[in-house]
């Protein structure tokens, strides 16, 4: 039996994407044609964001872009509003401290999307912030925040935005220009379904100006965003050796994603998953602002995520457990990118039915049978 990946990332990679990776055959440091190819891949990626704003790739897992955004945009003494309704949102506070900034955390229950009315009231009283950080899709909880609404509030006060959309771009609507975003970050290994190793960054003119007008130099070379876009000589377009192999794989993965109505596909499988889970008697962790890319499910009392994941691995299916305080109380299904297929989800729900029964927690209704019935339902 082939192993099926249905976790919250990294996602399954299509054979065609892996094949493109092995066919790469030039030296990106020496071949002028590589720069042209690289820029074509960037343009494909920009279509997911509906923008032509400055965009570049960094060699490294998505975290390199998250930390790089703070290192590049935050100066010592800057007050930074950390919008937090999850583990990853809260994590930005540490990055801000590392560079001498002053994080001010606006926190909210992890089961809800960030409340625009509450934030508006907060900002009316305190809006002296250089920047704000936020997470688009909180992968640990299955909550997606309203980027357009949040950016709109921040822009009233001239607060620049840093957005972690590692699990959002490609599965959730992003209109970088219309939303009024300043810095949005992604990784190759989630919805894009390319191999881990590339981080993608898009910047507004305001963000570029913030970097250009710094009073102190960016305390890094590799993480300094300016080194990736402010160059005069094309021979120095990359401040390091780029990976032709990863870029080629990403190119193929983007072609596959863009060939579909990818937003509708993700929304459909998100709804199918939520309604199938609810019908079985299980409860969703998120209570509103449901993500199109991942669903977090509460486990029955007495059953741990570790037990369930072990049972599913024995059936050659990979799902995720929770993160942080809820690590062993939730399991998560990644309906993102190349994870999505009818066969994969039939196999997933059949294996979950059997695993819950084997562990002594039979469900009220078969997940597999419910999913099959919903597939034929016009509502989905």
N, C-alpha and C positions, 0 to 999 in steps of 0.2 A: 504494500500500500504506500502510495506517495504521501509524504508529509504535506499537510495543508497548513498554511500560515493565515490565521484569522485574528492575530493579536493587534494591539494598538500601535504597532510599528517596532522595528522596521517591517515593511510589508513584503508580500510576495513579489518576486521579480519575474517578468515574462521571459521565456527562453530567447525571444528575439532581442531583448535588451542585453542579455548576457552575451549573445552572439556578437552584437555590435561592439561590445567591450573588448572582445578577443580579436576583432579585426583591425583595431587601431594600429597604425604602423609608421608613425612619423615622430619627429622630435619637436615638441612645441617650443623649445628654446631657439631652434634654428630654422624652422620652416615657416616662412611668411604666410603661407596658406592657412596655417593653423589659426592665426589671429582672426582671419576672415570667418573661418568655420565657427570659432568660439563666439564671435559676435552674432552670428546667425542663431546659435543656440540661445543666447541671451534674448534675442528678439522673440523667439518662440515662447520663452518663459514669461516675458512681459505681457503676452496676450492673456495670461491667466490673471493678471493684475489690471488689465485695461489701461496701460500706461506706456509712455516712452521715457519715463524718468530714468535718471542714472541708475543702472543696475549692474552688478558684478557678482562673480563667484569667488568664494574663498575655498581653499583646499583644507578640509577638516570637517568633522561632524558639526551639526547645526549649532551646537553650543559655542563654537568659535565665533559665529556671527552674533549670538546673543551677548556674549561678553565683549566682543569687539564694538558693538553699538554703544555700550556704556563707556568703555575706555575712550572711544573716539568723541562722543558727544557730551559727556559729563565732565565738568571741571571741578577741582577742589572748591568746596563752598557752595556749589549749586544745590538748591533745594529741588528734589525730585519727588514727584507724586507717584507712589507705587500703588497701582490699582490691583487689588488682590482678592480674588474669590477662589483661590486654589493654591496648591503647593508650588506650581511653577510661577504664578503671579507673585507670590510672596518671595520667591527666590531672587527676584530682581533687586530686592533691598540689599542683599549681600554684595552684589556686583557694585552697586552705588557706593556702599561703604568702602570697598576695596580701593576705589579711586579718589576717596576723600570727599565725595558728595554727601548730602544730608537727605536720607530717605524719609519720607513721610508716608506712612502706609494708610491707605483707605481700604479697610477690609470689610468683607461681607461673607455671609454663610456660603459655604462651598456648594450647596445644592441649588443655588440660584444664579442667574446671570446678573452682572453688575447693574444695579438699579440707577437709571438715569436721573430720576427725581431726587434721590438721595445725594447723588454726586453733584447735581446742580445746586442743591442747598449748601453742600459743603464748599463748593467753589465760590459761591456768593460771599462766604465768610472768609475764605482763605484761598487765594489764587496766585500767590507770589511764588510760582514755580517756573524753573527754566524748561523742564521736561516732565513728561509722565510716561510710565511704562505700563504695559498691559499684555495679557495673553488673549489671543483670538479664540482658540479652542483649548480649553483646559482638559487635556487628554486624560488625566487621572479621574475626572468626574463626569465627562461627557457633556459639559456645558460649553456653549459657544456665546461669546459676548458680542454685543451690537457695536461693531467698529464704527459705522457711520454715525450713530448717535453719540458715542463716546468722543470721537474726534471732533464732532460738531461743538460739544460743550467745551473741550479743551481749546479749540481755536478761537472761541469768544474772548479768551484771555491771553492769546498768543503763546500758549503752552505747546511745545513740540511733543510729538508722540513717537514712542518706540514700541513696536508691536511684534510680539512673538506669534507668528502664524505658521509655525512648523507643521502643525496638524490641521491647518485650515486651508491654505492655498491649494487650489485644485479640487477641493470638495465643498468649499463655502464661497459665496460671492465676495469678491474683492474688487473694488473700483478705487484704486489708489488715488487718482486725481479727484474724482467726484467726492469721495469720502473726506478728502483733505488730510491724508496721512503724511507723515514725515520720514519714517524709517520702518520698513517692514522686512521681516526675516523669515527665511524658510530653510528647509533641509531636503536633500535628495531622497531620503530613505522612507518618507511617510507617504502622503498621497501621490507624489510623483512616481513612486515605485521604481526608483533607480537605486543602484548600490549606495550604501552609506559612504560619505566622504566628501560631499560638496555642500557648502552653505551658500545661500543666495541672499543678497542684500539689495534693497531698492531705497533710494534717498530722494527727498524733495530738494528744491533749491534752498529752502529755509534750513534744512539739515546741513547741506553743504556749506552754507554761510556760517552756521554755528561752528562747524569744524574749522573753517578758514579764519574765523575771528577769535579763536581761542587765545587766552592770555598766556597759558602755559602749553608747552608742546605735549602732544599725545604721548603718554608714557609707555609706548610700545612701537615696534616696527611692524611686526606681523599683523597685529590687531588694529593698526591705524588705517581706517577706511580710506583716507586721502591717498594712500599709496596705491590704491586699486583703481582710481579713476582720474586723478590729477597728474597725468604724465604727458610729456611733450613728444617723446620719442617712442613710436610703436614697438621698438625693440625692447622697451622696458614696460610693456603693458602689464606684466605680472611681477610682483615683488618676490617671486619664488618660481620654481619649476612647476608648471601646471600639469595636471594629469589628463593627457589626451584620452586615455581609456575611459575614465569616469565621465568626461565630457561627451564622448561618443555614446556611452550608455544612456546618459541623460537625454541626449538628442532623440534617441529612439523612444525612450519612455515618454517624452513630451509629445512626439508624433502620435503615439497610441492614445494618450489622454485627450489631446485636442481633436482627435478624429471622432470623439463621442460627444453627446450632450452630457458632459461630465457633472454639471451641477444637478440636473434632474436625476441622473443615475445615483448619485450619492444621497440625495434627498429621499429617493424611493427606498433604497436599502436601509436607510436609517429608520424610516417609518415602519417598514416590514419587520425590522428587528425589534423595535420598541413594542409594536402591537403583538408580535409573537410572544415576546417575553411576558408581557402583561397577562395574556390569555392563559399562560401556564401557571399563574399564581405567584410568580416572582415579582419583585418591585424594582423599579428603576431608582438609581441614586439621584440623578438630576430631577428636579421638580419643575423646571421651565428652561427656556433657551436651549433646547436639545440640540446637540451637535449632529451634523450630517456625516461625520467621519468616525465617531466612536460612541459606543453605548456602555455605560457602567451599570452593573446589576447587583443588587443587594443579595447576599447569601442568607439562607435560613439559619436561624440561631443554632449553633453547635457544629456547623459545617464551615471549614476554613477554605480560603482560596487555594492554599497550598495543596490540600487534598484534591480539590476539583482539578487543578492544573495537572497534577500527577496522573489522575485518571484519564484526562484528555490526551496527555502526551503518550500514554500507553495505546491510545487509538490513533496516534500520529497526527494529532491536531494541536496546534499551538494557539492558546488564547492568553490574555494578560490577567494578572492580579491587580489589586489596587496599588496606590502609592501613598507613602507617608502613614498617618494614623489609621487610615482605612485599608492598609495593604492587604490584610488577610480577611477583610470583611466584604470585599467586592471582587467580581470578575468582570473583565472588559472584553468586548468584541470590537475589532477594528473593521468596520465596513468602509474601507478606504482603498483607493487605487486598485491595484491588481489583485487584492484580496477578494474583490467583488466578482462573484459568478454564481449562477443558480446552483451548479453542482457543489461548489464549496459550501454554500449555506445549507443545502440539504444535508450534506455530510456533517457539518457543524452541529445542526440541531438534532440529528439522529444520535450523534455521539454524546451530546449533552443529556438527552433523554436517558440513555443507557447509564451514563456516569452518575446522574442523580439517583437513579434506581439502585445501582450497585453500592452507592455510599449510604443507602438507607433513607433517602429523601425523595421519594417519588413525587413527580410534579402533578398538579391538578389536571393538566391537559398536555398532550404530546406536543412538544415544540415542532418536531418535524411535520406532523400532520397539520398543525395550525399554519405553519409557513406555507405548505403546499396549497392549502385552501386559500390563503391570502394572495398567493401568486395569481390565482384565477379571478380574483375580486377586482372589479373595475375601480374601486376606491384607491387601489395601489398602482 
